[in-house]
Amino acid sequence: DDEGEGEDAFDEYQDFLPTANEVAMEGHKKFVSALALEHTGSRLLTGSHDYSVKIYDFNGMKRDMRPFREIVPNDGYPIHALSW
């Protein structure tokens, strides 16, 4: 019964998927085009075609999942790359 073996293997690895640690952080008005994660993993930069960069601090983040700072480097220019 080969079908049963494949299903058991799937069930075995299904427990390893990190579904409990996912979050949707909404805040940009247009799509996100750049991401940069700090080397410690505690802060995240997101850049978008709405001309803004948002800084998220995972250690101090509240349940509303809002960024603690927003920067608009040059109004009218979408963000294409970010780096720490």
C-alpha atoms as a printed R data frame, in Angstrom:
   type eleno elety resid chain resno      x      y      z
1  ATOM     1    CA   ASP     A     1  0.000  0.000  0.000
2  ATOM     2    CA   ASP     A     2  2.272  2.794 -1.308
3  ATOM     3    CA   GLU     A     3 -0.338  5.503 -0.829
4  ATOM     4    CA   GLY     A     4 -0.413  4.998  2.942
5  ATOM     5    CA   GLU     A     5  3.369  5.294  3.216
6  ATOM     6    CA   GLY     A     6  3.466  8.638  1.390
7  ATOM     7    CA   GLU     A     7  0.693 10.035  3.552
8  ATOM     8    CA   ASP     A     8  2.467  8.936  6.754
9  ATOM     9    CA   ALA     A     9  5.672 10.628  5.581
10 ATOM    10    CA   PHE     A    10  3.755 13.850  4.907
11 ATOM    11    CA   ASP     A    11  2.151 13.754  8.353
12 ATOM    12    CA   GLU     A    12  5.571 13.201  9.922
13 ATOM    13    CA   TYR     A    13  7.053 16.369  8.339
14 ATOM    14    CA   GLN     A    14  3.925 18.478  8.644
15 ATOM    15    CA   ASP     A    15  4.735 19.085 12.325
16 ATOM    16    CA   PHE     A    16  8.002 20.828 11.342
17 ATOM    17    CA   LEU     A    17  6.392 23.646  9.346
18 ATOM    18    CA   PRO     A    18  6.635 26.962 11.282
19 ATOM    19    CA   THR     A    19  3.003 27.992 10.951
20 ATOM    20    CA   ALA     A    20  2.615 29.271 14.522
21 ATOM    21    CA   ASN     A    21  5.224 32.031 14.100
22 ATOM    22    CA   GLU     A    22  3.756 33.798 11.088
23 ATOM    23    CA   VAL     A    23  2.388 37.307 11.103
24 ATOM    24    CA   ALA     A    24  1.042 39.684  8.472
25 ATOM    25    CA   MET     A    25  2.492 43.150  8.954
26 ATOM    26    CA   GLU     A    26  0.370 45.605  7.057
27 ATOM    27    CA   GLY     A    27  1.381 49.215  6.738
28 ATOM    28    CA   HIS     A    28  2.496 50.046  3.233
29 ATOM    29    CA   LYS     A    29  0.014 51.427  0.746
30 ATOM    30    CA   LYS     A    30  1.704 49.742 -2.235
31 ATOM    31    CA   PHE     A    31  3.661 46.518 -2.601
32 ATOM    32    CA   VAL     A    32  6.869 45.890 -0.660
33 ATOM    33    CA   SER     A    33  9.880 45.827 -2.987
34 ATOM    34    CA   ALA     A    34 12.804 45.540 -0.524
35 ATOM    35    CA   LEU     A    35 13.512 43.841  2.813
36 ATOM    36    CA   ALA     A    36 16.536 43.896  5.109
37 ATOM    37    CA   LEU     A    37 16.849 41.961  8.359
38 ATOM    38    CA   GLU     A    38 19.342 43.128 10.971
39 ATOM    39    CA   HIS     A    39 22.089 40.584 11.656
40 ATOM    40    CA   THR     A    40 20.660 39.860 15.136
41 ATOM    41    CA   GLY     A    41 17.184 39.274 13.690
42 ATOM    42    CA   SER     A    42 15.554 41.824 15.984
43 ATOM    43    CA   ARG     A    43 14.796 44.565 13.447
44 ATOM    44    CA   LEU     A    44 13.382 44.551  9.944
45 ATOM    45    CA   LEU     A    45 13.425 47.247  7.266
46 ATOM    46    CA   THR     A    46 10.729 47.217  4.601
47 ATOM    47    CA   GLY     A    47 10.782 49.451  1.548
48 ATOM    48    CA   SER     A    48  7.886 49.954 -0.797
49 ATOM    49    CA   HIS     A    49  6.680 51.613 -3.964
50 ATOM    50    CA   ASP     A    50  4.750 54.005 -1.723
51 ATOM    51    CA   TYR     A    51  8.133 55.801 -1.271
52 ATOM    52    CA   SER     A    52  8.560 54.859  2.396
53 ATOM    53    CA   VAL     A    53 10.855 52.744  4.566
54 ATOM    54    CA   LYS     A    54  9.382 51.259  7.729
55 ATOM    55    CA   ILE     A    55 11.440 49.964 10.640
56 ATOM    56    CA   TYR     A    56 10.003 47.149 12.754
57 ATOM    57    CA   ASP     A    57 11.512 46.213 16.123
58 ATOM    58    CA   PHE     A    58 10.484 42.673 17.054
59 ATOM    59    CA   ASN     A    59 11.665 42.996 20.668
60 ATOM    60    CA   GLY     A    60  9.509 46.035 21.413
61 ATOM    61    CA   MET     A    61  6.631 45.349 19.036
62 ATOM    62    CA   LYS     A    62  3.091 45.487 20.366
63 ATOM    63    CA   ARG     A    63  0.177 43.368 19.195
64 ATOM    64    CA   ASP     A    64 -0.812 45.935 16.547
65 ATOM    65    CA   MET     A    65  2.366 45.010 14.565
66 ATOM    66    CA   ARG     A    66  3.077 48.621 13.614
67 ATOM    67    CA   PRO     A    67  6.547 49.925 12.782
68 ATOM    68    CA   PHE     A    68  8.212 52.115 15.373
69 ATOM    69    CA   ARG     A    69  9.640 54.469 12.738
70 ATOM    70    CA   GLU     A    70  8.842 55.474  9.153
71 ATOM    71    CA   ILE     A    71 11.201 57.279  6.807
72 ATOM    72    CA   VAL     A    72 10.510 58.844  3.404
73 ATOM    73    CA   PRO     A    73 14.019 59.313  1.918
74 ATOM    74    CA   ASN     A    74 13.053 61.094 -1.334
75 ATOM    75    CA   ASP     A    75  9.417 61.738 -2.016
76 ATOM    76    CA   GLY     A    76  8.433 60.305 -5.361
77 ATOM    77    CA   TYR     A    77 11.078 57.578 -5.601
78 ATOM    78    CA   PRO     A    78 10.163 53.949 -4.891
79 ATOM    79    CA   ILE     A    79 12.513 51.922 -2.672
80 ATOM    80    CA   HIS     A    80 14.419 49.220 -4.587
81 ATOM    81    CA   ALA     A    81 17.109 48.098 -2.109
82 ATOM    82    CA   LEU     A    82 17.803 48.276  1.639
83 ATOM    83    CA   SER     A    83 20.779 47.388  3.808
84 ATOM    84    CA   TRP     A    84 21.854 47.756  7.444
